[in-house]
Amino acid sequence: MSSDETAAQRTVDADTLRHRALEAAKGAYRPYSGLGVGAAATAVPVGADGLAADGPVRVVTGCNVENASYGLTLCAECSLVSDLHRTGGGRLLEVVVVTHSGEPLAPCGRCRQLLHEHGGPDLLVHGARGPVRLAALL
């Protein structure tokens, strides 16, 4: 992780991300399980070299969207990555995932892979025990 990324991460604190994730969870489509999940992350632009580029840090969010066929349910992290690309792409730096009641959740295996592709091994994942690098979760 570059020093620029570290500085950029601190422009949006973890409490703000938790609040944004909780707000996203409230908008979840959850008629089957009743469990709303929200995700919020900081993102930065990426240069031609694939590294973080100068530009504004923004917050992207997502919520789960259930389907009667549980295997086709979209996780909040999938929705978050869609929001990342819908708003201009970039690289994820930090992510928070919570239930609609505010309890922290760890991303599932599929979502860990998705987050890795859009944030890399140094993506900070905030959980019940504090932040951990995605590489440690994989």
Secondary structure as GFF3:
##gff-version 3
##sequence-region A 1 138
A	DSSP	alpha_helix	3	9	.	.	.	ID=ss1
A	DSSP	alpha_helix	14	26	.	.	.	ID=ss2
A	DSSP	beta_strand	37	44	.	.	.	ID=ss3
A	DSSP	beta_strand	58	63	.	.	.	ID=ss4
A	DSSP	three_ten_helix	70	72	.	.	.	ID=ss5
A	DSSP	alpha_helix	76	86	.	.	.	ID=ss6
A	DSSP	beta_strand	91	99	.	.	.	ID=ss7
A	DSSP	alpha_helix	109	119	.	.	.	ID=ss8
A	DSSP	beta_strand	124	127	.	.	.	ID=ss9
A	DSSP	beta_strand	130	133	.	.	.	ID=ss10
A	DSSP	alpha_helix	134	137	.	.	.	ID=ss11
###
